Amino acid sequence: MRIRVRFTKLGKVRWTSHRDIARVWERVIRRAGLPIAYSQGFSPHPKVHFGLALSTGHESLAEYIDIDLDDEAADLPSPDALVALVPQLSALLPTGIEVTAAVEIAGNAMSLQQAVTSCEWRIEIRGVDPATVASAIGRCLAAPELVVTRQRKGKDVTDDVRPYLLDLTVVGPTDAGTEIDAHLATQPRGLRIGELIALLGIDGEEGHVRRRTQWTLLDGARCEPLVGPPGATSAPHVEARAS
């Protein structure tokens, strides 16, 4: 049995690294008494699978983890029990990490790393006014290509990242600069927030960054990585609670 859990990462816990968050989850799963499955071999490890890594310092309303449970265990949770698992796990997690949904998925479901095709972000660009940012966004979206140089296997390579910019819009001013919404593709490699700001060419600095939603494609339609039971909290609802 495999379950997929959606959770937030808000506040001071955003400075906790992806690796440390993974360790937190392993401890919480044990404390919750879930009959987790383990790998075979000399050094068995719990079968937990994370989605796209979130950069340290960034917040998120929609992080995901897949947890494989032992199918031979007598205490496998029922669908109704998964609903009750949401507050149970939240109570065991550090402040700022809250579980917002937990559902069963197919054991052969595509991994989160492969399934997620795009993410939506709320990004603060410090030191630049909204009009300047809007002009830069217009230039980028109108450009036929946007080339960046990256290091890959110790060599400089160039990539056209224009296809990764699915949408960019100005939200409005902040005390320190300007906030934008960005919808960025993640396949085949994605675009870092720092790279996006550099592409705008406005000498702005990265401020507060929050991942708002992750998207997959199902039969050509965009959807969240989980389809929860009736009443499951959607990512936009989570954002309203976090604001």
FIKOLZA-1660 file (N, C-alpha, C; in steps of 0.1 Angstrom, whole numbers, plus 5000, padded with zeros to 4 digits):
% residues 243
   i   px   py   pz ch aa at
   1 5009 4988 5000  A  M  N
   1 5000 5000 5000  A  M CA
   1 5009 5012 5000  A  M  C
   2 5005 5022 4992  A  R  N
   2 5013 5034 4991  A  R CA
   2 5004 5046 4994  A  R  C
   3 5008 5055 5003  A  I  N
   3 5000 5067 5005  A  I CA
   3 5008 5079 5001  A  I  C
   4 5001 5089 4997  A  R  N
   4 5008 5102 4993  A  R CA
   4 5002 5113 5003  A  R  C
   5 5012 5120 5008  A  V  N
   5 5009 5130 5018  A  V CA
   5 5013 5144 5013  A  V  C
   6 5004 5154 5015  A  R  N
   6 5007 5168 5011  A  R CA
   6 5009 5175 5024  A  R  C
   7 5020 5184 5025  A  F  N
   7 5023 5191 5037  A  F CA
   7 5028 5205 5034  A  F  C
   8 5028 5214 5043  A  T  N
   8 5033 5227 5042  A  T CA
   8 5047 5228 5048  A  T  C
   9 5054 5239 5044  A  K  N
   9 5067 5242 5051  A  K CA
   9 5068 5257 5052  A  K  C
  10 5064 5262 5063  A  L  N
  10 5062 5277 5065  A  L CA
  10 5069 5282 5077  A  L  C
  11 5073 5294 5077  A  G  N
  11 5080 5300 5088  A  G CA
  11 5094 5296 5090  A  G  C
  12 5099 5296 5102  A  K  N
  12 5113 5293 5105  A  K CA
  12 5118 5280 5100  A  K  C
  13 5109 5270 5099  A  V  N
  13 5113 5257 5095  A  V CA
  13 5118 5257 5080  A  V  C
  14 5115 5268 5073  A  R  N
  14 5120 5269 5059  A  R CA
  14 5135 5268 5058  A  R  C
  15 5142 5271 5069  A  W  N
  15 5157 5271 5070  A  W CA
  15 5162 5257 5072  A  W  C
  16 5153 5247 5074  A  T  N
  16 5157 5233 5076  A  T CA
  16 5159 5227 5062  A  T  C
  17 5170 5220 5060  A  S  N
  17 5174 5215 5047  A  S CA
  17 5165 5204 5043  A  S  C
  18 5164 5201 5030  A  H  N
  18 5156 5190 5025  A  H CA
  18 5160 5176 5031  A  H  C
  19 5173 5174 5033  A  R  N
  19 5178 5162 5039  A  R CA
  19 5173 5161 5054  A  R  C
  20 5174 5172 5061  A  D  N
  20 5169 5171 5075  A  D CA
  20 5154 5169 5076  A  D  C
  21 5147 5175 5066  A  I  N
  21 5132 5173 5066  A  I CA
  21 5129 5158 5064  A  I  C
  22 5137 5151 5055  A  A  N
  22 5135 5137 5053  A  A CA
  22 5138 5129 5066  A  A  C
  23 5148 5133 5074  A  R  N
  23 5150 5126 5087  A  R CA
  23 5138 5129 5096  A  R  C
  24 5133 5141 5096  A  V  N
  24 5122 5144 5105  A  V CA
  24 5110 5134 5101  A  V  C
  25 5107 5133 5089  A  W  N
  25 5096 5125 5084  A  W CA
  25 5098 5110 5088  A  W  C
  26 5110 5105 5087  A  E  N
  26 5113 5091 5091  A  E CA
  26 5110 5089 5106  A  E  C
  27 5113 5099 5114  A  R  N
  27 5110 5098 5129  A  R CA
  27 5095 5098 5131  A  R  C
  28 5089 5108 5124  A  V  N
  28 5074 5110 5127  A  V CA
  28 5066 5097 5122  A  V  C
  29 5070 5091 5111  A  I  N
  29 5063 5079 5107  A  I CA
  29 5065 5068 5117  A  I  C
  30 5076 5067 5123  A  R  N
  30 5078 5056 5134  A  R CA
  30 5069 5060 5146  A  R  C
  31 5069 5073 5150  A  R  N
  31 5062 5076 5162  A  R CA
  31 5047 5075 5159  A  R  C
  32 5042 5077 5147  A  A  N
  32 5028 5075 5144  A  A CA
  32 5024 5060 5143  A  A  C
  33 5034 5051 5144  A  G  N
  33 5031 5037 5144  A  G CA
  33 5026 5032 5130  A  G  C
  34 5030 5039 5119  A  L  N
  34 5026 5034 5106  A  L CA
  34 5034 5021 5103  A  L  C
  35 5028 5011 5097  A  P  N
  35 5036 4999 5093  A  P CA
  35 5044 5001 5081  A  P  C
  36 5054 5009 5081  A  I  N
  36 5062 5012 5069  A  I CA
  36 5069 5000 5064  A  I  C
  37 5070 5000 5051  A  A  N
  37 5078 4989 5044  A  A CA
  37 5093 4993 5043  A  A  C
  38 5102 4983 5043  A  Y  N
  38 5116 4986 5043  A  Y CA
  38 5122 4979 5030  A  Y  C
  39 5133 4985 5026  A  S  N
  39 5140 4979 5014  A  S CA
  39 5147 4966 5019  A  S  C
  40 5151 4958 5009  A  Q  N
  40 5158 4946 5012  A  Q CA
  40 5173 4949 5012  A  Q  C
  41 5181 4939 5016  A  G  N
  41 5195 4940 5015  A  G CA
  41 5202 4942 5028  A  G  C
  42 5215 4945 5028  A  F  N
  42 5223 4945 5040  A  F CA
  42 5219 4956 5050  A  F  C
  43 5215 4968 5044  A  S  N
  43 5211 4979 5052  A  S CA
  43 5197 4984 5048  A  S  C
  44 5187 4978 5053  A  P  N
  44 5173 4982 5050  A  P CA
  44 5170 4996 5054  A  P  C
  45 5163 5003 5046  A  H  N
  45 5159 5017 5049  A  H CA
  45 5144 5018 5046  A  H  C
  46 5137 5027 5053  A  P  N
  46 5123 5029 5051  A  P CA
  46 5120 5034 5037  A  P  C
  47 5109 5029 5031  A  K  N
  47 5105 5033 5017  A  K CA
  47 5097 5046 5018  A  K  C
  48 5104 5057 5018  A  V  N
  48 5097 5070 5016  A  V CA
  48 5103 5077 5004  A  V  C
  49 5095 5084 4997  A  H  N
  49 5099 5090 4984  A  H CA
  49 5094 5104 4984  A  H  C
  50 5104 5114 4983  A  F  N
  50 5100 5128 4982  A  F CA
  50 5099 5133 4968  A  F  C
  51 5092 5144 4967  A  G  N
  51 5091 5151 4954  A  G CA
  51 5103 5160 4951  A  G  C
  52 5100 5170 4943  A  L  N
  52 5111 5179 4940  A  L CA
  52 5116 5187 4952  A  L  C
  53 5129 5187 4954  A  A  N
  53 5135 5193 4965  A  A CA
  53 5132 5208 4965  A  A  C
  54 5130 5213 4977  A  L  N
  54 5127 5227 4979  A  L CA
  54 5140 5234 4985  A  L  C
  55 5144 5245 4978  A  S  N
  55 5156 5251 4983  A  S CA
  55 5155 5256 4997  A  S  C
  56 5166 5255 5005  A  T  N
  56 5166 5260 5019  A  T CA
  56 5163 5275 5019  A  T  C
  57 5154 5279 5027  A  G  N
  57 5150 5293 5028  A  G CA
  57 5137 5296 5021  A  G  C
  58 5132 5286 5012  A  H  N
  58 5119 5288 5005  A  H CA
  58 5108 5282 5013  A  H  C
  59 5096 5288 5013  A  E  N
  59 5084 5282 5019  A  E CA
  59 5077 5274 5009  A  E  C
  60 5067 5267 5014  A  S  N
  60 5058 5259 5005  A  S CA
  60 5045 5256 5011  A  S  C
  61 5035 5257 5003  A  L  N
  61 5021 5252 5007  A  L CA
  61 5018 5238 5002  A  L  C
  62 5027 5233 4993  A  A  N
  62 5023 5220 4987  A  A CA
  62 5036 5212 4984  A  A  C
  63 5041 5206 4995  A  E  N
  63 5052 5196 4994  A  E CA
  63 5045 5182 4995  A  E  C
  64 5052 5172 4990  A  Y  N
  64 5046 5158 4989  A  Y CA
  64 5056 5148 4993  A  Y  C
  65 5051 5137 4999  A  I  N
  65 5059 5126 5002  A  I CA
  65 5051 5113 5000  A  I  C
  66 5057 5103 4994  A  D  N
  66 5050 5090 4992  A  D CA
  66 5056 5080 5002  A  D  C
  67 5047 5073 5009  A  I  N
  67 5051 5064 5019  A  I CA
  67 5046 5050 5016  A  I  C
  68 5055 5040 5015  A  D  N
  68 5051 5026 5012  A  D CA
  68 5049 5019 5025  A  D  C
  69 5037 5013 5027  A  L  N
  69 5034 5005 5039  A  L CA
  69 5035 4990 5036  A  L  C
  70 5037 4983 5046  A  D  N
  70 5039 4968 5045  A  D CA
  70 5025 4962 5043  A  D  C
  71 5023 4956 5031  A  D  N
  71 5010 4950 5027  A  D CA
  71 5007 4939 5036  A  D  C
  72 5016 4933 5042  A  E  N
  72 5013 4921 5051  A  E CA
  72 5010 4925 5065  A  E  C
  73 5011 4938 5068  A  A  N
  73 5008 4942 5082  A  A CA
  73 4993 4941 5085  A  A  C
  74 4990 4938 5097  A  A  N
  74 4976 4936 5101  A  A CA
  74 4970 4949 5104  A  A  C
  75 4977 4960 5106  A  D  N
  75 4971 4973 5109  A  D CA
  75 4973 4984 5098  A  D  C
  76 4971 4979 5085  A  L  N
  76 4971 4989 5075  A  L CA
  76 4959 4998 5076  A  L  C
  77 4961 5011 5074  A  P  N
  77 4950 5021 5076  A  P CA
  77 4940 5019 5064  A  P  C
  78 4927 5021 5068  A  S  N
  78 4916 5021 5058  A  S CA
  78 4915 5035 5052  A  S  C
  79 4908 5037 5042  A  P  N
  79 4906 5051 5036  A  P CA
  79 4900 5061 5047  A  P  C
  80 4891 5056 5055  A  D  N
  80 4886 5065 5066  A  D CA
  80 4897 5068 5076  A  D  C
  81 4906 5059 5078  A  A  N
  81 4917 5061 5088  A  A CA
  81 4927 5071 5082  A  A  C
  82 4929 5072 5069  A  L  N
  82 4938 5082 5063  A  L CA
  82 4933 5096 5066  A  L  C
  83 4920 5098 5066  A  V  N
  83 4915 5111 5069  A  V CA
  83 4919 5115 5083  A  V  C
  84 4918 5106 5093  A  A  N
  84 4922 5108 5106  A  A CA
  84 4937 5110 5108  A  A  C
  85 4945 5104 5098  A  L  N
  85 4959 5105 5099  A  L CA
  85 4965 5119 5097  A  L  C
  86 4957 5127 5090  A  V  N
  86 4961 5141 5087  A  V CA
  86 4964 5149 5100  A  V  C
  87 4955 5150 5110  A  P  N
  87 4959 5157 5122  A  P CA
  87 4968 5150 5131  A  P  C
  88 4968 5136 5130  A  Q  N
  88 4977 5128 5138  A  Q CA
  88 4992 5131 5134  A  Q  C
  89 4995 5132 5121  A  L  N
  89 5008 5134 5117  A  L CA
  89 5012 5149 5120  A  L  C
  90 5003 5158 5117  A  S  N
  90 5006 5172 5120  A  S CA
  90 5010 5175 5134  A  S  C
  91 5003 5168 5144  A  A  N
  91 5006 5170 5158  A  A CA
  91 5021 5165 5161  A  A  C
  92 5026 5156 5153  A  L  N
  92 5040 5151 5156  A  L CA
  92 5051 5159 5149  A  L  C
  93 5047 5167 5139  A  L  N
  93 5057 5175 5131  A  L CA
  93 5060 5188 5138  A  L  C
  94 5072 5193 5134  A  P  N
  94 5076 5207 5139  A  P CA
  94 5067 5218 5135  A  P  C
  95 5067 5228 5142  A  T  N
  95 5059 5240 5139  A  T CA
  95 5062 5245 5125  A  T  C
  96 5052 5247 5117  A  G  N
  96 5054 5252 5103  A  G CA
  96 5052 5241 5093  A  G  C
  97 5053 5228 5097  A  I  N
  97 5050 5217 5089  A  I CA
  97 5036 5211 5093  A  I  C
  98 5027 5212 5084  A  E  N
  98 5013 5208 5086  A  E CA
  98 5009 5199 5075  A  E  C
  99 5003 5187 5078  A  V  N
  99 4998 5178 5068  A  V CA
  99 4984 5183 5064  A  V  C
 100 4982 5185 5051  A  T  N
 100 4969 5190 5046  A  T CA
 100 4961 5179 5039  A  T  C
 101 4967 5168 5035  A  A  N
 101 4959 5157 5029  A  A CA
 101 4967 5145 5029  A  A  C
 102 4960 5133 5029  A  A  N
 102 4967 5120 5028  A  A CA
 102 4958 5111 5021  A  A  C
 103 4962 5105 5010  A  V  N
 103 4954 5096 5002  A  V CA
 103 4962 5084 4998  A  V  C
 104 4955 5073 4995  A  E  N
 104 4961 5061 4989  A  E CA
 104 4963 5063 4974  A  E  C
 105 4974 5059 4969  A  I  N
 105 4976 5059 4954  A  I CA
 105 4981 5045 4950  A  I  C
 106 4981 5043 4937  A  A  N
 106 4985 5030 4932  A  A CA
 106 5000 5028 4935  A  A  C
 107 5003 5015 4938  A  G  N
 107 5017 5012 4941  A  G CA
 107 5026 5014 4930  A  G  C
 108 5021 5013 4917  A  N  N
 108 5030 5015 4906  A  N CA
 108 5028 5030 4900  A  N  C
 109 5023 5039 4908  A  A  N
 109 5021 5053 4903  A  A CA
 109 5035 5059 4900  A  A  C
 110 5035 5067 4890  A  M  N
 110 5048 5074 4886  A  M CA
 110 5053 5082 4898  A  M  C
 111 5066 5082 4900  A  S  N
 111 5072 5089 4911  A  S CA
 111 5070 5104 4910  A  S  C
 112 5070 5111 4921  A  L  N
 112 5068 5125 4921  A  L CA
 112 5078 5133 4913  A  L  C
 113 5090 5128 4913  A  Q  N
 113 5101 5134 4906  A  Q CA
 113 5098 5134 4891  A  Q  C
 114 5091 5124 4886  A  Q  N
 114 5088 5123 4872  A  Q CA
 114 5074 5129 4869  A  Q  C
 115 5065 5128 4878  A  A  N
 115 5051 5132 4875  A  A CA
 115 5049 5147 4875  A  A  C
 116 5056 5154 4884  A  V  N
 116 5054 5169 4885  A  V CA
 116 5060 5175 4873  A  V  C
 117 5052 5183 4865  A  T  N
 117 5056 5189 4853  A  T CA
 117 5058 5204 4855  A  T  C
 118 5052 5210 4865  A  S  N
 118 5053 5225 4867  A  S CA
 118 5050 5229 4881  A  S  C
 119 5054 5240 4885  A  C  N
 119 5052 5246 4899  A  C CA
 119 5048 5260 4898  A  C  C
 120 5039 5265 4907  A  E  N
 120 5036 5279 4907  A  E CA
 120 5042 5285 4920  A  E  C
 121 5048 5297 4918  A  W  N
 121 5056 5303 4929  A  W CA
 121 5051 5318 4931  A  W  C
 122 5052 5322 4944  A  R  N
 122 5050 5336 4947  A  R CA
 122 5064 5341 4951  A  R  C
 123 5070 5351 4944  A  I  N
 123 5084 5355 4945  A  I CA
 123 5085 5370 4948  A  I  C
 124 5092 5373 4958  A  E  N
 124 5095 5387 4961  A  E CA
 124 5109 5391 4954  A  E  C
 125 5109 5402 4947  A  I  N
 125 5121 5407 4941  A  I CA
 125 5124 5420 4948  A  I  C
 126 5135 5421 4956  A  R  N
 126 5138 5432 4964  A  R CA
 126 5146 5443 4956  A  R  C
 127 5143 5455 4959  A  G  N
 127 5150 5466 4953  A  G CA
 127 5146 5471 4939  A  G  C
 128 5134 5466 4935  A  V  N
 128 5129 5470 4921  A  V CA
 128 5114 5473 4922  A  V  C
 129 5110 5483 4915  A  D  N
 129 5096 5487 4916  A  D CA
 129 5088 5479 4906  A  D  C
 130 5074 5478 4908  A  P  N
 130 5066 5470 4900  A  P CA
 130 5066 5473 4885  A  P  C
 131 5067 5486 4881  A  A  N
 131 5067 5490 4867  A  A CA
 131 5080 5484 4860  A  A  C
 132 5091 5485 4867  A  T  N
 132 5103 5480 4861  A  T CA
 132 5103 5464 4860  A  T  C
 133 5097 5458 4870  A  V  N
 133 5096 5443 4869  A  V CA
 133 5086 5439 4858  A  V  C
 134 5075 5447 4857  A  A  N
 134 5065 5444 4846  A  A CA
 134 5071 5445 4832  A  A  C
 135 5079 5455 4830  A  S  N
 135 5086 5457 4817  A  S CA
 135 5096 5446 4814  A  S  C
 136 5103 5442 4824  A  A  N
 136 5113 5431 4822  A  A CA
 136 5105 5417 4819  A  A  C
 137 5094 5415 4826  A  I  N
 137 5086 5403 4823  A  I CA
 137 5081 5403 4809  A  I  C
 138 5076 5415 4805  A  G  N
 138 5072 5416 4791  A  G CA
 138 5083 5412 4781  A  G  C
 139 5095 5417 4783  A  R  N
 139 5106 5414 4774  A  R CA
 139 5109 5399 4774  A  R  C
 140 5109 5393 4786  A  C  N
 140 5112 5378 4787  A  C CA
 140 5101 5370 4779  A  C  C
 141 5089 5373 4782  A  L  N
 141 5078 5365 4776  A  L CA
 141 5077 5367 4761  A  L  C
 142 5082 5379 4756  A  A  N
 142 5082 5381 4742  A  A CA
 142 5094 5376 4735  A  A  C
 143 5104 5372 4742  A  A  N
 143 5117 5367 4736  A  A CA
 143 5114 5353 4730  A  A  C
 144 5120 5350 4718  A  P  N
 144 5118 5337 4712  A  P CA
 144 5127 5326 4719  A  P  C
 145 5138 5331 4726  A  E  N
 145 5146 5321 4734  A  E CA
 145 5153 5329 4745  A  E  C
 146 5156 5322 4755  A  L  N
 146 5163 5328 4767  A  L CA
 146 5174 5318 4770  A  L  C
 147 5187 5321 4768  A  V  N
 147 5197 5311 4769  A  V CA
 147 5205 5314 4783  A  V  C
 148 5207 5304 4790  A  V  N
 148 5215 5305 4802  A  V CA
 148 5226 5294 4801  A  V  C
 149 5237 5298 4808  A  T  N
 149 5249 5289 4809  A  T CA
 149 5249 5282 4822  A  T  C
 150 5250 5268 4822  A  R  N
 150 5250 5260 4834  A  R CA
 150 5262 5251 4834  A  R  C
 151 5265 5246 4846  A  Q  N
 151 5276 5236 4847  A  Q CA
 151 5269 5222 4847  A  Q  C
 152 5274 5213 4839  A  R  N
 152 5268 5200 4839  A  R CA
 152 5280 5190 4837  A  R  C
 153 5282 5181 4847  A  K  N
 153 5293 5172 4846  A  K CA
 153 5307 5179 4844  A  K  C
 154 5308 5190 4851  A  G  N
 154 5321 5198 4851  A  G CA
 154 5323 5206 4838  A  G  C
 155 5313 5207 4830  A  K  N
 155 5314 5215 4817  A  K CA
 155 5303 5225 4816  A  K  C
 156 5306 5236 4810  A  D  N
 156 5296 5247 4807  A  D CA
 156 5288 5243 4795  A  D  C
 157 5275 5243 4797  A  V  N
 157 5265 5240 4787  A  V CA
 157 5255 5251 4786  A  V  C
 158 5249 5254 4775  A  T  N
 158 5239 5264 4773  A  T CA
 158 5225 5257 4771  A  T  C
 159 5215 5263 4778  A  D  N
 159 5202 5258 4777  A  D CA
 159 5192 5270 4773  A  D  C
 160 5183 5267 4765  A  D  N
 160 5172 5277 4762  A  D CA
 160 5161 5274 4772  A  D  C
 161 5159 5283 4781  A  V  N
 161 5149 5281 4792  A  V CA
 161 5136 5288 4789  A  V  C
 162 5135 5294 4778  A  R  N
 162 5122 5301 4775  A  R CA
 162 5110 5292 4776  A  R  C
 163 5111 5279 4772  A  P  N
 163 5099 5270 4774  A  P CA
 163 5095 5268 4788  A  P  C
 164 5104 5271 4798  A  Y  N
 164 5101 5269 4812  A  Y CA
 164 5092 5280 4817  A  Y  C
 165 5092 5291 4811  A  L  N
 165 5084 5302 4816  A  L CA
 165 5069 5301 4810  A  L  C
 166 5061 5295 4818  A  L  N
 166 5047 5292 4814  A  L CA
 166 5039 5305 4817  A  L  C
 167 5042 5312 4827  A  D  N
 167 5035 5325 4830  A  D CA
 167 5042 5333 4840  A  D  C
 168 5042 5346 4839  A  L  N
 168 5048 5355 4848  A  L CA
 168 5039 5367 4849  A  L  C
 169 5036 5371 4861  A  T  N
 169 5027 5383 4863  A  T CA
 169 5031 5390 4876  A  T  C
 170 5030 5403 4876  A  V  N
 170 5033 5412 4887  A  V CA
 170 5021 5411 4897  A  V  C
 171 5023 5408 4910  A  V  N
 171 5012 5408 4920  A  V CA
 171 5011 5422 4925  A  V  C
 172 5022 5429 4929  A  G  N
 172 5021 5442 4934  A  G CA
 172 5034 5445 4942  A  G  C
 173 5034 5457 4948  A  P  N
 173 5046 5461 4956  A  P CA
 173 5046 5455 4970  A  P  C
 174 5058 5454 4975  A  T  N
 174 5060 5450 4989  A  T CA
 174 5068 5461 4996  A  T  C
 175 5071 5460 5009  A  D  N
 175 5079 5470 5016  A  D CA
 175 5093 5471 5010  A  D  C
 176 5098 5459 5005  A  A  N
 176 5111 5459 5000  A  A CA
 176 5113 5459 4985  A  A  C
 177 5102 5457 4978  A  G  N
 177 5103 5457 4963  A  G CA
 177 5090 5453 4956  A  G  C
 178 5090 5442 4949  A  T  N
 178 5079 5437 4941  A  T CA
 178 5077 5423 4942  A  T  C
 179 5064 5419 4942  A  E  N
 179 5060 5405 4943  A  E CA
 179 5055 5400 4929  A  E  C
 180 5059 5388 4925  A  I  N
 180 5054 5383 4912  A  I CA
 180 5049 5369 4914  A  I  C
 181 5040 5364 4905  A  D  N
 181 5036 5350 4905  A  D CA
 181 5043 5344 4892  A  D  C
 182 5049 5333 4894  A  A  N
 182 5056 5326 4883  A  A CA
 182 5051 5311 4882  A  A  C
 183 5048 5307 4870  A  H  N
 183 5044 5293 4867  A  H CA
 183 5055 5288 4859  A  H  C
 184 5063 5279 4865  A  L  N
 184 5076 5274 4858  A  L CA
 184 5075 5259 4856  A  L  C
 185 5079 5255 4844  A  A  N
 185 5079 5241 4841  A  A CA
 185 5091 5234 4848  A  A  C
 186 5090 5222 4851  A  T  N
 186 5101 5215 4858  A  T CA
 186 5107 5204 4850  A  T  C
 187 5102 5201 4838  A  Q  N
 187 5108 5190 4830  A  Q CA
 187 5114 5197 4817  A  Q  C
 188 5126 5192 4813  A  P  N
 188 5134 5181 4818  A  P CA
 188 5142 5185 4830  A  P  C
 189 5145 5198 4832  A  R  N
 189 5154 5202 4843  A  R CA
 189 5148 5213 4852  A  R  C
 190 5141 5222 4847  A  G  N
 190 5135 5232 4854  A  G CA
 190 5144 5245 4855  A  G  C
 191 5139 5255 4862  A  L  N
 191 5146 5268 4862  A  L CA
 191 5146 5272 4877  A  L  C
 192 5158 5275 4882  A  R  N
 192 5159 5280 4896  A  R CA
 192 5154 5294 4897  A  R  C
 193 5150 5298 4909  A  I  N
 193 5144 5311 4911  A  I CA
 193 5155 5322 4909  A  I  C
 194 5167 5319 4914  A  G  N
 194 5178 5328 4911  A  G CA
 194 5181 5330 4896  A  G  C
 195 5180 5320 4888  A  E  N
 195 5181 5321 4874  A  E CA
 195 5171 5329 4868  A  E  C
 196 5158 5328 4873  A  L  N
 196 5147 5336 4867  A  L CA
 196 5150 5350 4870  A  L  C
 197 5153 5354 4882  A  I  N
 197 5156 5368 4885  A  I CA
 197 5167 5374 4877  A  I  C
 198 5178 5366 4875  A  A  N
 198 5189 5370 4866  A  A CA
 198 5184 5372 4852  A  A  C
 199 5175 5364 4847  A  L  N
 199 5170 5365 4833  A  L CA
 199 5163 5378 4831  A  L  C
 200 5156 5383 4842  A  L  N
 200 5149 5396 4841  A  L CA
 200 5158 5408 4839  A  L  C
 201 5171 5406 4843  A  G  N
 201 5180 5417 4840  A  G CA
 201 5177 5430 4847  A  G  C
 202 5173 5430 4860  A  I  N
 202 5168 5442 4866  A  I CA
 202 5176 5445 4879  A  I  C
 203 5187 5437 4882  A  D  N
 203 5195 5439 4894  A  D CA
 203 5187 5438 4906  A  D  C
 204 5177 5430 4906  A  G  N
 204 5169 5427 4919  A  G CA
 204 5175 5416 4927  A  G  C
 205 5171 5415 4939  A  E  N
 205 5176 5404 4948  A  E CA
 205 5164 5396 4952  A  E  C
 206 5167 5383 4954  A  E  N
 206 5156 5374 4958  A  E CA
 206 5152 5377 4972  A  E  C
 207 5139 5378 4974  A  G  N
 207 5134 5380 4988  A  G CA
 207 5126 5368 4992  A  G  C
 208 5114 5370 4998  A  H  N
 208 5106 5359 5002  A  H CA
 208 5101 5350 4990  A  H  C
 209 5102 5337 4991  A  V  N
 209 5098 5328 4980  A  V CA
 209 5089 5317 4986  A  V  C
 210 5078 5315 4980  A  R  N
 210 5069 5304 4984  A  R CA
 210 5064 5296 4972  A  R  C
 211 5065 5283 4973  A  R  N
 211 5059 5274 4963  A  R CA
 211 5045 5273 4967  A  R  C
 212 5036 5276 4957  A  R  N
 212 5022 5276 4960  A  R CA
 212 5015 5263 4956  A  R  C
 213 5019 5257 4945  A  T  N
 213 5012 5245 4939  A  T CA
 213 5022 5238 4931  A  T  C
 214 5021 5224 4931  A  Q  N
 214 5028 5216 4921  A  Q CA
 214 5017 5209 4912  A  Q  C
 215 5020 5208 4899  A  W  N
 215 5011 5203 4890  A  W CA
 215 5016 5190 4883  A  W  C
 216 5007 5181 4880  A  T  N
 216 5010 5170 4871  A  T CA
 216 5000 5171 4859  A  T  C
 217 5002 5162 4849  A  L  N
 217 4993 5161 4838  A  L CA
 217 4986 5147 4839  A  L  C
 218 4973 5147 4838  A  L  N
 218 4966 5134 4838  A  L CA
 218 4956 5135 4826  A  L  C
 219 4959 5126 4816  A  D  N
 219 4951 5126 4804  A  D CA
 219 4951 5140 4798  A  D  C
 220 4962 5147 4798  A  G  N
 220 4963 5160 4792  A  G CA
 220 4958 5171 4800  A  G  C
 221 4952 5168 4812  A  A  N
 221 4946 5179 4820  A  A CA
 221 4956 5181 4832  A  A  C
 222 4957 5194 4836  A  R  N
 222 4966 5197 4847  A  R CA
 222 4958 5194 4860  A  R  C
 223 4965 5188 4870  A  C  N
 223 4959 5184 4883  A  C CA
 223 4970 5184 4893  A  C  C
 224 4966 5184 4906  A  E  N
 224 4975 5183 4917  A  E CA
 224 4980 5168 4917  A  E  C
 225 4992 5166 4924  A  P  N
 225 4997 5152 4925  A  P CA
 225 4989 5142 4932  A  P  C
 226 4978 5147 4940  A  L  N
 226 4969 5138 4946  A  L CA
 226 4955 5143 4943  A  L  C
 227 4946 5133 4943  A  V  N
 227 4932 5136 4942  A  V CA
 227 4926 5131 4955  A  V  C
 228 4923 5140 4964  A  G  N
 228 4919 5137 4977  A  G CA
 228 4905 5133 4978  A  G  C
 229 4901 5127 4989  A  P  N
 229 4887 5124 4992  A  P CA
 229 4879 5136 4993  A  P  C
 230 4865 5135 4992  A  P  N
 230 4857 5147 4994  A  P CA
 230 4860 5154 5006  A  P  C
 231 4862 5167 5005  A  G  N
 231 4866 5176 5016  A  G CA
 231 4880 5178 5018  A  G  C
 232 4889 5171 5010  A  A  N
 232 4903 5173 5012  A  A CA
 232 4907 5187 5009  A  A  C
 233 4916 5193 5017  A  T  N
 233 4920 5207 5015  A  T CA
 233 4928 5209 5003  A  T  C
 234 4924 5219 4994  A  S  N
 234 4931 5222 4982  A  S CA
 234 4942 5231 4986  A  S  C
 235 4952 5232 4977  A  A  N
 235 4964 5241 4979  A  A CA
 235 4959 5255 4980  A  A  C
 236 4950 5261 4972  A  P  N
 236 4945 5274 4974  A  P CA
 236 4939 5277 4987  A  P  C
 237 4932 5267 4993  A  H  N
 237 4926 5268 5006  A  H CA
 237 4937 5269 5016  A  H  C
 238 4947 5261 5015  A  V  N
 238 4959 5261 5024  A  V CA
 238 4965 5275 5024  A  V  C
 239 4966 5281 5012  A  E  N
 239 4972 5295 5011  A  E CA
 239 4964 5305 5019  A  E  C
 240 4951 5304 5018  A  A  N
 240 4942 5313 5025  A  A CA
 240 4944 5312 5040  A  A  C
 241 4946 5300 5045  A  R  N
 241 4948 5298 5059  A  R CA
 241 4962 5303 5063  A  R  C
 242 4972 5302 5054  A  A  N
 242 4986 5306 5058  A  A CA
 242 4988 5321 5057  A  A  C
 243 4979 5328 5050  A  S  N
 243 4981 5342 5048  A  S CA
 243 4977 5350 5060  A  S  C
% end
